[in-house]
Structures are given as C-alpha cells and as structure tokens.
Amino acid sequence: METAFRINETSRKVLLGFLEKYSLEELNKIPEGFSNNLIWNIGHIIVVQQLLVYKLSGLPTMISNEMIEKYQKGTKPEHNVGQEEVDEIKVLLFSTLEKTKHDFEENIFQNYIEFTSMSGFTMKSAANAIEFNNYHEAVHTGIMMQIRKFI
C-alpha cells in the first residue's frame, strides 16, 4: 500500500498546483463544452475518496454532508466557490490523505460494502478503494488538464 499512498500524494501535489496557479475566477470558470470547472473537480476528488474509503467501510468521513452533496457523483457547479472554500479544499487535499494513511496503518478498516465503479472495477475492501481512487483522481486530473486550455 505504500506505493498507492505515494501515488496519491503525488496526485494531490499536482492538484495543489492548480489551486496555487489559477485565480479564483479561473478556478470557477466552466469553459464551453464542459459541465464543470477546476475547483469542482478537486472537490469531487476529495469527496469520492472519502466515500469510497470511509463511507463504504461504515466509518465517518472527514468532510461535511454539505460538501458531499455539492461534489458527489452526478453534481455540477451551481455557483462560484469563494476563497474560503478554496482554502478549505486546499487543507483537505492533504489532511484526508494523511488521515487515511494513518487509519490504514492502524487497521481500522474492518468492514467494506462491495462496490462496482462505473468503469466496472469492483472494490471489495478499503485497500481496493485506495488503489482504485488513484485511477479516479487521474481521470479527473486529465479532465482538468483539458479545462485549463480554455480558461
């Protein structure tokens, strides 16, 4: 699992780069032909990791229900995000990852509700979810790389 966590940390550093490079206006811009923006993708990545690893393990998430409702699968940006929320997302990028690493080392993930992703990958454990999450983050990072060409 050490490699999976190192990959996830690298992914999160790339996401942090987006937060630091682009203005609030650019983070919120939805280019023509897209259904979301840079900040939505980053929020979505955080939410999905928490749902896949913690919620499906029957454990509480580190994020609010409001954040889940705003960024979960099937949502889209409804309004511009302010700087306070960007700052919260920036903190959550790494605090959620660090807690997940710690909790995995502490072996707290004892139960898991089997789940099959839209891509057809079936997760049977939190470890599977942690590994699959890297694929999910890469997909959304790719989308963000496309979006940035149009902002």
OpenMM code with the backbone's topology and positions (N, CA, C; nanometers):
from openmm import Vec3, app, unit

residues = "MET GLU THR ALA PHE ARG ILE ASN GLU THR SER ARG LYS VAL LEU LEU GLY PHE LEU GLU LYS TYR SER LEU GLU GLU LEU ASN LYS ILE PRO GLU GLY PHE SER ASN ASN LEU ILE TRP ASN ILE GLY HIS ILE ILE VAL VAL GLN GLN LEU LEU VAL TYR LYS LEU SER GLY LEU PRO THR MET ILE SER ASN GLU MET ILE GLU LYS TYR GLN LYS GLY THR LYS PRO GLU HIS ASN VAL GLY GLN GLU GLU VAL ASP GLU ILE LYS VAL LEU LEU PHE SER THR LEU GLU LYS THR LYS HIS ASP PHE GLU GLU ASN ILE PHE GLN ASN TYR ILE GLU PHE THR SER MET SER GLY PHE THR MET LYS SER ALA ALA ASN ALA ILE GLU PHE ASN ASN TYR HIS GLU ALA VAL HIS THR GLY ILE MET MET GLN ILE ARG LYS PHE ILE".split()
positions = [
    Vec3(0.0815, -0.1208, 0.0000),
    Vec3(0.0000, 0.0000, 0.0000),
    Vec3(0.0855, 0.1267, 0.0000),
    Vec3(0.2105, 0.1112, 0.0365),
    Vec3(0.2973, 0.2286, 0.0412),
    Vec3(0.3024, 0.2992, -0.0950),
    Vec3(0.3108, 0.2206, -0.2020),
    Vec3(0.3155, 0.2793, -0.3358),
    Vec3(0.1849, 0.3501, -0.3682),
    Vec3(0.0738, 0.2906, -0.3341),
    Vec3(-0.0572, 0.3539, -0.3604),
    Vec3(-0.0660, 0.4890, -0.2902),
    Vec3(-0.0187, 0.4965, -0.1685),
    Vec3(-0.0215, 0.6237, -0.0958),
    Vec3(0.0775, 0.7248, -0.1545),
    Vec3(0.1918, 0.6787, -0.2021),
    Vec3(0.2877, 0.7706, -0.2656),
    Vec3(0.2307, 0.8260, -0.3955),
    Vec3(0.1626, 0.7413, -0.4714),
    Vec3(0.0976, 0.7874, -0.5946),
    Vec3(-0.0082, 0.8914, -0.5605),
    Vec3(-0.0871, 0.8646, -0.4576),
    Vec3(-0.1932, 0.9574, -0.4176),
    Vec3(-0.1348, 1.0908, -0.3720),
    Vec3(-0.0251, 1.0869, -0.2999),
    Vec3(0.0394, 1.2106, -0.2563),
    Vec3(0.0889, 1.2919, -0.3764),
    Vec3(0.1453, 1.2228, -0.4747),
    Vec3(0.1907, 1.2905, -0.5967),
    Vec3(0.0725, 1.3543, -0.6688),
    Vec3(-0.0368, 1.2820, -0.6780),
    Vec3(-0.1585, 1.3340, -0.7406),
    Vec3(-0.2071, 1.4594, -0.6696),
    Vec3(-0.2085, 1.4554, -0.5376),
    Vec3(-0.2559, 1.5697, -0.4604),
    Vec3(-0.1649, 1.6909, -0.4777),
    Vec3(-0.0352, 1.6689, -0.4959),
    Vec3(0.0564, 1.7810, -0.5207),
    Vec3(0.0260, 1.8459, -0.6558),
    Vec3(-0.0092, 1.7657, -0.7542),
    Vec3(-0.0488, 1.8198, -0.8845),
    Vec3(-0.1745, 1.9054, -0.8676),
    Vec3(-0.2707, 1.8563, -0.7912),
    Vec3(-0.3947, 1.9313, -0.7672),
    Vec3(-0.3670, 2.0617, -0.6933),
    Vec3(-0.2769, 2.0563, -0.5964),
    Vec3(-0.2380, 2.1775, -0.5250),
    Vec3(-0.1813, 2.2806, -0.6226),
    Vec3(-0.1076, 2.2344, -0.7199),
    Vec3(-0.0528, 2.3240, -0.8211),
    Vec3(-0.1616, 2.4012, -0.8947),
    Vec3(-0.2724, 2.3355, -0.9238),
    Vec3(-0.3852, 2.4043, -0.9872),
    Vec3(-0.4392, 2.5127, -0.8944),
    Vec3(-0.4535, 2.4795, -0.7662),
    Vec3(-0.5084, 2.5757, -0.6697),
    Vec3(-0.4173, 2.6963, -0.6534),
    Vec3(-0.2883, 2.6748, -0.6657),
    Vec3(-0.1931, 2.7841, -0.6468),
    Vec3(-0.1690, 2.8650, -0.7741),
    Vec3(-0.1886, 2.8053, -0.8886),
    Vec3(-0.1579, 2.8724, -1.0147),
    Vec3(-0.2742, 2.9561, -1.0676),
    Vec3(-0.3960, 2.9093, -1.0460),
    Vec3(-0.5105, 2.9742, -1.1084),
    Vec3(-0.5850, 3.0638, -1.0099),
    Vec3(-0.6372, 3.1741, -1.0631),
    Vec3(-0.7135, 3.2692, -0.9821),
    Vec3(-0.8488, 3.2095, -0.9454),
    Vec3(-0.9140, 3.2723, -0.8513),
    Vec3(-1.0486, 3.2304, -0.8106),
    Vec3(-1.1419, 3.2296, -0.9320),
    Vec3(-1.1319, 3.3311, -1.0140),
    Vec3(-1.2155, 3.3386, -1.1343),
    Vec3(-1.1862, 3.2221, -1.2286),
    Vec3(-1.0584, 3.1908, -1.2468),
    Vec3(-1.0208, 3.0805, -1.3353),
    Vec3(-1.0635, 2.9456, -1.2780),
    Vec3(-1.0504, 2.9276, -1.1470),
    Vec3(-1.0929, 2.8023, -1.0836),
    Vec3(-1.2416, 2.7782, -1.1020),
    Vec3(-1.3205, 2.8859, -1.1067),
    Vec3(-1.4660, 2.8767, -1.1176),
    Vec3(-1.5178, 2.8742, -1.2608),
    Vec3(-1.4337, 2.9051, -1.3573),
    Vec3(-1.4794, 2.9153, -1.4966),
    Vec3(-1.5135, 2.7776, -1.5539),
    Vec3(-1.6314, 2.7682, -1.6139),
    Vec3(-1.6726, 2.6471, -1.6851),
    Vec3(-1.6611, 2.6774, -1.8338),
    Vec3(-1.5588, 2.6231, -1.8993),
    Vec3(-1.5421, 2.6508, -2.0418),
    Vec3(-1.6564, 2.5908, -2.1249),
    Vec3(-1.6793, 2.6502, -2.2389),
    Vec3(-1.7811, 2.5984, -2.3296),
    Vec3(-1.7480, 2.4532, -2.3640),
    Vec3(-1.8493, 2.3687, -2.3594),
    Vec3(-1.8315, 2.2273, -2.3892),
    Vec3(-1.8023, 2.1410, -2.2676),
    Vec3(-1.7824, 2.2047, -2.1518),
    Vec3(-1.7567, 2.1313, -2.0273),
    Vec3(-1.8755, 2.1496, -1.9326),
    Vec3(-1.8948, 2.0554, -1.8424),
    Vec3(-2.0053, 2.0661, -1.7462),
    Vec3(-1.9572, 2.1017, -1.6063),
    Vec3(-1.8260, 2.1190, -1.5904),
    Vec3(-1.7733, 2.1548, -1.4589),
    Vec3(-1.6473, 2.2385, -1.4750),
    Vec3(-1.5821, 2.2677, -1.3628),
    Vec3(-1.4658, 2.3557, -1.3625),
    Vec3(-1.3532, 2.2938, -1.2800),
    Vec3(-1.2422, 2.3655, -1.2700),
    Vec3(-1.1269, 2.3123, -1.1975),
    Vec3(-1.1591, 2.2848, -1.0516),
    Vec3(-1.2211, 2.3814, -0.9844),
    Vec3(-1.2452, 2.3644, -0.8402),
    Vec3(-1.3456, 2.2533, -0.8126),
    Vec3(-1.4452, 2.2372, -0.8997),
    Vec3(-1.5406, 2.1269, -0.8799),
    Vec3(-1.4669, 1.9938, -0.8887),
    Vec3(-1.3788, 1.9784, -0.9857),
    Vec3(-1.3062, 1.8521, -0.9999),
    Vec3(-1.2238, 1.8202, -0.8758),
    Vec3(-1.1598, 1.9210, -0.8183),
    Vec3(-1.0786, 1.8962, -0.6982),
    Vec3(-1.1683, 1.8606, -0.5796),
    Vec3(-1.2780, 1.9337, -0.5620),
    Vec3(-1.3725, 1.8997, -0.4557),
    Vec3(-1.4282, 1.7597, -0.4743),
    Vec3(-1.4596, 1.7259, -0.5978),
    Vec3(-1.5134, 1.5931, -0.6293),
    Vec3(-1.4139, 1.4826, -0.5944),
    Vec3(-1.2876, 1.5057, -0.6263),
    Vec3(-1.1835, 1.4076, -0.5948),
    Vec3(-1.1774, 1.3814, -0.4446),
    Vec3(-1.1842, 1.4867, -0.3657),
    Vec3(-1.1796, 1.4715, -0.2194),
    Vec3(-1.3016, 1.3939, -0.1703),
    Vec3(-1.4189, 1.4318, -0.2190),
    Vec3(-1.5427, 1.3671, -0.1751),
    Vec3(-1.5438, 1.2192, -0.2120),
    Vec3(-1.5090, 1.1867, -0.3346),
    Vec3(-1.5139, 1.0470, -0.3777),
    Vec3(-1.4175, 0.9612, -0.2973),
    Vec3(-1.2981, 1.0124, -0.2684),
    Vec3(-1.2039, 0.9354, -0.1859),
    Vec3(-1.2656, 0.9033, -0.0506),
    Vec3(-1.3306, 1.0021, 0.0089),
    Vec3(-1.3914, 0.9811, 0.1407),
    Vec3(-1.5078, 0.8818, 0.1345),
    Vec3(-1.5864, 0.8892, 0.0288),
    Vec3(-1.6999, 0.7972, 0.0151),
    Vec3(-1.6525, 0.6545, -0.0130),
    Vec3(-1.5570, 0.6402, -0.1030),
    Vec3(-1.5076, 0.5060, -0.1381),
    Vec3(-1.4380, 0.4380, -0.0219),
    Vec3(-1.3558, 0.5128, 0.0501),
    Vec3(-1.2740, 0.4509, 0.1540),
    Vec3(-1.3470, 0.4454, 0.2884),
    Vec3(-1.4054, 0.5568, 0.3305),
    Vec3(-1.4656, 0.5628, 0.4646),
    Vec3(-1.6130, 0.5217, 0.4673),
    Vec3(-1.6944, 0.5836, 0.3857),
    Vec3(-1.8383, 0.5557, 0.3915),
    Vec3(-1.8670, 0.4089, 0.3602),
    Vec3(-1.8032, 0.3547, 0.2571),
    Vec3(-1.8261, 0.2143, 0.2242),
    Vec3(-1.7645, 0.1190, 0.3261),
    Vec3(-1.6806, 0.1725, 0.4149),
    Vec3(-1.6268, 0.0942, 0.5271),
    Vec3(-1.7141, 0.1098, 0.6515),
    Vec3(-1.8200, 0.1899, 0.6397),
    Vec3(-1.9085, 0.2127, 0.7536),
    Vec3(-1.8504, 0.3086, 0.8555),
    Vec3(-1.7565, 0.3924, 0.8135),
    Vec3(-1.6894, 0.4861, 0.9040),
    Vec3(-1.7255, 0.6296, 0.8674),
    Vec3(-1.7165, 0.7209, 0.9643),
    Vec3(-1.7468, 0.8623, 0.9339),
    Vec3(-1.6409, 0.9240, 0.8429),
    Vec3(-1.6864, 1.0147, 0.7588),
    Vec3(-1.5949, 1.0866, 0.6701),
    Vec3(-1.5392, 1.2085, 0.7426),
    Vec3(-1.4337, 1.2650, 0.6852),
    Vec3(-1.3726, 1.3868, 0.7404),
    Vec3(-1.4364, 1.5123, 0.6823),
    Vec3(-1.5310, 1.4960, 0.5943),
    Vec3(-1.5915, 1.6091, 0.5250),
    Vec3(-1.7383, 1.6210, 0.5622),
    Vec3(-1.7929, 1.7388, 0.5431),
    Vec3(-1.9319, 1.7650, 0.5798),
    Vec3(-2.0287, 1.7043, 0.4790),
    Vec3(-2.1514, 1.6827, 0.5242),
    Vec3(-2.2565, 1.6360, 0.4341),
    Vec3(-2.2813, 1.7374, 0.3236),
    Vec3(-2.2673, 1.8663, 0.3563),
    Vec3(-2.2860, 1.9715, 0.2559),
    Vec3(-2.1831, 1.9579, 0.1437),
    Vec3(-2.0604, 1.9281, 0.1816),
    Vec3(-1.9568, 1.9108, 0.0803),
    Vec3(-1.9868, 1.7881, -0.0059),
    Vec3(-2.0306, 1.6819, 0.0571),
    Vec3(-2.0668, 1.5607, -0.0176),
    Vec3(-2.1780, 1.5929, -0.1166),
    Vec3(-2.2816, 1.6606, -0.0710),
    Vec3(-2.3944, 1.6943, -0.1584),
    Vec3(-2.3516, 1.7836, -0.2745),
    Vec3(-2.2541, 1.8669, -0.2529),
    Vec3(-2.2093, 1.9623, -0.3550),
    Vec3(-2.1181, 1.8992, -0.4602),
    Vec3(-2.0368, 1.8002, -0.4209),
    Vec3(-1.9338, 1.7487, -0.5096),
    Vec3(-1.9451, 1.6004, -0.5440),
    Vec3(-2.0453, 1.5315, -0.4955),
    Vec3(-2.0537, 1.3888, -0.5248),
    Vec3(-2.0890, 1.3640, -0.6716),
    Vec3(-2.0754, 1.2387, -0.7121),
    Vec3(-2.1073, 1.1986, -0.8485),
    Vec3(-2.2482, 1.2466, -0.8838),
    Vec3(-2.2613, 1.2984, -1.0038),
    Vec3(-2.3910, 1.3443, -1.0504),
    Vec3(-2.4197, 1.4907, -1.0245),
    Vec3(-2.3274, 1.5600, -0.9575),
    Vec3(-2.3472, 1.7024, -0.9311),
    Vec3(-2.2689, 1.7843, -1.0323),
    Vec3(-2.2949, 1.9131, -1.0338),
    Vec3(-2.2188, 2.0066, -1.1153),
    Vec3(-2.2149, 2.1386, -1.0406),
    Vec3(-2.1249, 2.2272, -1.0773),
    Vec3(-2.1155, 2.3552, -1.0064),
    Vec3(-2.2466, 2.4335, -1.0186),
    Vec3(-2.2998, 2.4759, -0.9033),
    Vec3(-2.4247, 2.5531, -0.9015),
    Vec3(-2.3983, 2.7018, -0.8806),
    Vec3(-2.2824, 2.7331, -0.8224),
    Vec3(-2.2444, 2.8731, -0.8009),
    Vec3(-2.0926, 2.8814, -0.7866),
    Vec3(-2.0407, 3.0019, -0.7945),
    Vec3(-1.8966, 3.0192, -0.7793),
    Vec3(-1.8538, 2.9924, -0.6359),
    Vec3(-1.7397, 2.9283, -0.6224),
    Vec3(-1.6799, 2.8979, -0.4932),
    Vec3(-1.5976, 3.0196, -0.4506),
    Vec3(-1.6066, 3.0564, -0.3225),
    Vec3(-1.5285, 3.1670, -0.2689),
    Vec3(-1.3924, 3.1218, -0.2195),
    Vec3(-1.3094, 3.2196, -0.1837),
    Vec3(-1.1732, 3.1898, -0.1394),
    Vec3(-1.1711, 3.1041, -0.0134),
    Vec3(-1.2666, 3.1241, 0.0752),
    Vec3(-1.2712, 3.0446, 0.1988),
    Vec3(-1.2877, 2.8959, 0.1678),
    Vec3(-1.3737, 2.8645, 0.0725),
    Vec3(-1.3933, 2.7246, 0.0355),
    Vec3(-1.2709, 2.6688, -0.0374),
    Vec3(-1.2077, 2.7486, -0.1206),
    Vec3(-1.0838, 2.7061, -0.1863),
    Vec3(-0.9792, 2.6734, -0.0805),
    Vec3(-0.9681, 2.7568, 0.0213),
    Vec3(-0.8712, 2.7328, 0.1289),
    Vec3(-0.9036, 2.6042, 0.2043),
    Vec3(-1.0322, 2.5785, 0.2282),
    Vec3(-1.0731, 2.4544, 0.2952),
    Vec3(-1.0359, 2.3333, 0.2097),
    Vec3(-1.0628, 2.3414, 0.0808),
    Vec3(-1.0303, 2.2312, -0.0111),
    Vec3(-0.8802, 2.2081, -0.0132),
    Vec3(-0.8032, 2.3150, -0.0103),
    Vec3(-0.6563, 2.3040, -0.0105),
    Vec3(-0.6092, 2.2255, 0.1122),
    Vec3(-0.6663, 2.2532, 0.2278),
    Vec3(-0.6303, 2.1808, 0.3504),
    Vec3(-0.6733, 2.0345, 0.3400),
    Vec3(-0.7953, 2.0118, 0.2891),
    Vec3(-0.8485, 1.8758, 0.2806),
    Vec3(-0.7704, 1.7874, 0.1835),
    Vec3(-0.7068, 1.8468, 0.0849),
    Vec3(-0.6272, 1.7677, -0.0097),
    Vec3(-0.5293, 1.6769, 0.0632),
    Vec3(-0.4636, 1.7314, 0.1654),
    Vec3(-0.3596, 1.6548, 0.2339),
    Vec3(-0.4046, 1.5987, 0.3681),
    Vec3(-0.4943, 1.6666, 0.4380),
    Vec3(-0.5392, 1.6145, 0.5684),
    Vec3(-0.6167, 1.4838, 0.5510),
    Vec3(-0.6960, 1.4732, 0.4453),
    Vec3(-0.7706, 1.3489, 0.4223),
    Vec3(-0.6753, 1.2355, 0.3861),
    Vec3(-0.5751, 1.2659, 0.3075),
    Vec3(-0.4769, 1.1640, 0.2691),
    Vec3(-0.3962, 1.1176, 0.3902),
    Vec3(-0.3507, 1.2113, 0.4714),
    Vec3(-0.2723, 1.1744, 0.5900),
    Vec3(-0.3539, 1.0894, 0.6873),
    Vec3(-0.4798, 1.1285, 0.7079),
    Vec3(-0.5652, 1.0503, 0.7983),
    Vec3(-0.5903, 0.9107, 0.7426),
    Vec3(-0.6106, 0.9014, 0.6126),
    Vec3(-0.6332, 0.7701, 0.5522),
    Vec3(-0.5103, 0.6814, 0.5704),
    Vec3(-0.3910, 0.7354, 0.5468),
    Vec3(-0.2680, 0.6581, 0.5680),
    Vec3(-0.2583, 0.6121, 0.7131),
    Vec3(-0.2834, 0.7035, 0.8057),
    Vec3(-0.2774, 0.6700, 0.9483),
    Vec3(-0.3799, 0.5624, 0.9829),
    Vec3(-0.5031, 0.5820, 0.9377),
    Vec3(-0.6096, 0.4858, 0.9699),
    Vec3(-0.5814, 0.3493, 0.9084),
    Vec3(-0.5222, 0.3475, 0.7899),
    Vec3(-0.4879, 0.2187, 0.7275),
    Vec3(-0.3810, 0.1488, 0.8104),
    Vec3(-0.2819, 0.2236, 0.8536),
    Vec3(-0.1771, 0.1658, 0.9385),
    Vec3(-0.2331, 0.1150, 1.0708),
    Vec3(-0.3361, 0.1824, 1.1204),
    Vec3(-0.3996, 0.1415, 1.2468),
    Vec3(-0.5015, 0.0292, 1.2264),
    Vec3(-0.5190, -0.0118, 1.1009),
    Vec3(-0.6065, -0.1242, 1.0671),
    Vec3(-0.7528, -0.1015, 1.1086),
    Vec3(-0.8028, 0.0208, 1.0896),
    Vec3(-0.9413, 0.0476, 1.1313),
    Vec3(-1.0442, 0.0034, 1.0272),
    Vec3(-0.9998, -0.0261, 0.9068),
    Vec3(-1.0927, -0.0644, 0.8004),
    Vec3(-1.1210, -0.2147, 0.8068),
    Vec3(-1.2203, -0.2508, 0.8854),
    Vec3(-1.2517, -0.3916, 0.9082),
    Vec3(-1.3658, -0.4430, 0.8214),
    Vec3(-1.4557, -0.3546, 0.7835),
    Vec3(-1.5726, -0.3934, 0.7038),
    Vec3(-1.5728, -0.3125, 0.5751),
    Vec3(-1.6393, -0.3663, 0.4729),
    Vec3(-1.6495, -0.2922, 0.3481),
    Vec3(-1.7720, -0.3407, 0.2714),
    Vec3(-1.8481, -0.2463, 0.2198),
    Vec3(-1.9637, -0.2782, 0.1363),
    Vec3(-1.9129, -0.2839, -0.0077),
    Vec3(-1.9161, -0.4010, -0.0674),
    Vec3(-1.8649, -0.4174, -0.2030),
    Vec3(-1.9316, -0.3173, -0.2977),
    Vec3(-1.8501, -0.2600, -0.3863),
    Vec3(-1.8990, -0.1552, -0.4765),
    Vec3(-1.8300, -0.1689, -0.6110),
    Vec3(-1.9092, -0.1577, -0.7189),
    Vec3(-1.8539, -0.1601, -0.8538),
    Vec3(-1.8642, -0.0209, -0.9136),
    Vec3(-1.7514, 0.0296, -0.9612),
    Vec3(-1.7465, 0.1641, -1.0192),
    Vec3(-1.8128, 0.1645, -1.1568),
    Vec3(-1.8339, 0.2862, -1.2087),
    Vec3(-1.8902, 0.2999, -1.3424),
    Vec3(-1.7991, 0.2376, -1.4483),
    Vec3(-1.6701, 0.2312, -1.4198),
    Vec3(-1.5762, 0.1716, -1.5154),
    Vec3(-1.5736, 0.0192, -1.5063),
    Vec3(-1.6463, -0.0358, -1.4089),
    Vec3(-1.6568, -0.1806, -1.3972),
    Vec3(-1.5617, -0.2458, -1.2998),
    Vec3(-1.4866, -0.1657, -1.2242),
    Vec3(-1.3941, -0.2209, -1.1256),
    Vec3(-1.4676, -0.2430, -0.9941),
    Vec3(-1.4612, -0.3642, -0.9408),
    Vec3(-1.5279, -0.3967, -0.8154),
    Vec3(-1.4296, -0.3878, -0.6998),
    Vec3(-1.4680, -0.3072, -0.6016),
    Vec3(-1.3887, -0.2921, -0.4800),
    Vec3(-1.4499, -0.3792, -0.3715),
    Vec3(-1.3661, -0.4596, -0.3089),
    Vec3(-1.4127, -0.5500, -0.2032),
    Vec3(-1.3534, -0.5166, -0.0679),
    Vec3(-1.2675, -0.4114, -0.0641),
    Vec3(-1.2034, -0.3724, 0.0615),
    Vec3(-1.1621, -0.2262, 0.0525),
    Vec3(-1.1317, -0.1684, 0.1655),
    Vec3(-1.0815, -0.0312, 0.1676),
    Vec3(-0.9493, -0.0234, 0.0916),
    Vec3(-0.8672, -0.1268, 0.0998),
    Vec3(-0.7408, -0.1277, 0.0253),
    Vec3(-0.7676, -0.1197, -0.1247),
    Vec3(-0.8648, -0.1960, -0.1729),
    Vec3(-0.9040, -0.1860, -0.3143),
    Vec3(-0.9489, -0.0449, -0.3480),
    Vec3(-1.0250, 0.0166, -0.2583),
    Vec3(-1.0764, 0.1524, -0.2817),
    Vec3(-0.9629, 0.2540, -0.2871),
    Vec3(-0.8653, 0.2390, -0.2007),
    Vec3(-0.7495, 0.3291, -0.2003),
    Vec3(-0.6749, 0.3171, -0.3331),
    Vec3(-0.6571, 0.1959, -0.3797),
    Vec3(-0.5879, 0.1747, -0.5068),
    Vec3(-0.6705, 0.2286, -0.6241),
    Vec3(-0.7998, 0.1980, -0.6272),
    Vec3(-0.8858, 0.2469, -0.7356),
    Vec3(-0.8943, 0.3995, -0.7355),
    Vec3(-0.8907, 0.4582, -0.6177),
    Vec3(-0.9005, 0.6039, -0.6074),
    Vec3(-0.7913, 0.6735, -0.6892),
    Vec3(-0.6748, 0.6134, -0.6996),
    Vec3(-0.5676, 0.6739, -0.7794),
    Vec3(-0.6088, 0.6837, -0.9261),
    Vec3(-0.6763, 0.5822, -0.9761),
    Vec3(-0.7275, 0.5858, -1.1135),
    Vec3(-0.8306, 0.6977, -1.1271),
    Vec3(-0.9220, 0.7062, -1.0324),
    Vec3(-1.0268, 0.8089, -1.0356),
    Vec3(-0.9648, 0.9488, -1.0355),
    Vec3(-0.8671, 0.9706, -0.9507),
    Vec3(-0.8021, 1.1014, -0.9451),
    Vec3(-0.7311, 1.1321, -1.0768),
    Vec3(-0.6705, 1.0322, -1.1382),
    Vec3(-0.6011, 1.0535, -1.2652),
    Vec3(-0.6991, 1.0923, -1.3754),
    Vec3(-0.8153, 1.0296, -1.3773),
    Vec3(-0.9174, 1.0639, -1.4769),
    Vec3(-0.9547, 1.2115, -1.4637),
    Vec3(-0.9821, 1.2542, -1.3408),
    Vec3(-1.0245, 1.3930, -1.3201),
    Vec3(-0.9096, 1.4920, -1.3407),
    Vec3(-0.7878, 1.4506, -1.3108),
    Vec3(-0.6739, 1.5370, -1.3394),
    Vec3(-0.6610, 1.5568, -1.4903),
    Vec3(-0.6859, 1.4536, -1.5667),
    Vec3(-0.6851, 1.4649, -1.7120),
    Vec3(-0.7912, 1.5620, -1.7621),
    Vec3(-0.9093, 1.5553, -1.7040),
    Vec3(-1.0159, 1.6496, -1.7396),
    Vec3(-0.9708, 1.7919, -1.7078),
    Vec3(-0.9087, 1.8103, -1.5918),
    Vec3(-0.8615, 1.9426, -1.5524),
    Vec3(-0.7539, 1.9938, -1.6486),
    Vec3(-0.6711, 1.9062, -1.6981),
    Vec3(-0.5683, 1.9473, -1.7939),
    Vec3(-0.6320, 1.9955, -1.9246),
    Vec3(-0.7451, 1.9384, -1.9574),
    Vec3(-0.8193, 1.9863, -2.0746),
    Vec3(-0.8846, 2.1219, -2.0453),
    Vec3(-0.9486, 2.1325, -1.9298),
    Vec3(-1.0171, 2.2579, -1.8928),
    Vec3(-0.9196, 2.3754, -1.8940),
    Vec3(-0.7998, 2.3554, -1.8417),
    Vec3(-0.7048, 2.4661, -1.8290),
    Vec3(-0.6661, 2.5262, -1.9635),
    Vec3(-0.6838, 2.4514, -2.0696),
    Vec3(-0.6525, 2.5027, -2.2032),
    Vec3(-0.7534, 2.6100, -2.2469),
    Vec3(-0.8678, 2.6154, -2.1795),
    Vec3(-0.9763, 2.7043, -2.2224),
    Vec3(-1.0082, 2.8148, -2.1225),
    Vec3(-0.9248, 2.8288, -2.0196),
    Vec3(-0.9542, 2.9369, -1.9225),
    Vec3(-0.8549, 3.0511, -1.9331),
] * unit.nanometer
topology = app.Topology()
chain = topology.addChain("A")
for resn in residues:
    res = topology.addResidue(resn, chain)
    for name in ("N", "CA", "C"):
        topology.addAtom(name, app.Element.getBySymbol(name[0]), res)
